[in-house]
């Protein structure tokens, strides 16, 4: 009987200790493996960092097309650089995350956000009603201008002359492509995977001009002899960061980070590094 009572007492102590241990455990003390096992909505299929949901724990994945200077590009060593890359890095740091740059075609970068394969997309992205139906957008962080690149001495002297162009080169999936197809018809517009390929087609005489954002346009003209930029712009736009629809916590955090970076001068210092004041 004494042995039986002793066994009951021992079991009672084990259960008591287990109950105390469970009561003292908090989510912040859980190891990384436990956090990774936390259930998330099926459409996100990601990890959580506080209230922020990202596709990979501790990281902020940015999809982009790194052929869009000076916003995103690669240096001689193959590193990703540019305004968007540095802004995204600063945003990630404010969120306590590590930035991961995923380079792909422009339209694929937008699709990656929609499908939850990346957290944000930055590539000189303009907010349009059609895009806003399938993605969320941050507050505007930069102004964009659609410009026209032509060969020196071209008959295309103004934006109005685009109506006389046989073929207009653009980057696939961009607003430049959308505007040109709307204005001049798909038969007169050729879409390329990136701006550099479109400009090379112009140099080869395969298209009559290229419509692309102004800052990349200036960079391409500076790097290629025999090209010129029209004085008048095709259209003006606002750039914003694209996110998966419904990730409100991340959207709010990104907007706050943008506001902080603009307020403390970080954003302007990044812009000045790549676009010197004229």
Buried (B, 14 or more C-beta within 10 A) or exposed (E): EEEEEEEEEEEEEEEEEEEEEEEEEEEEEEEEEEBEEEEEEEEBEBBBBEEBBBBBBEBBBBBBBBBBBBBBBBEEEEEBBBBBBBBBBBBBBBBEBEBBBBBBBBBBBBBBBBEBBBBBBBBBBBBEEEBEEEBBBBBBBBEBEBBBBBBEEBEBEEBEBBEEBEBBBBBBBBBBBBBBBEBBEEEBBBBBBBBBBBBBBBBEEEBBBBBBBBBBBBBBBEEBEEBBBBEEBBBEBBBBBBBBBBBEBBBEBBBBBBEBBEEEEBBEEBBEEBBEEE
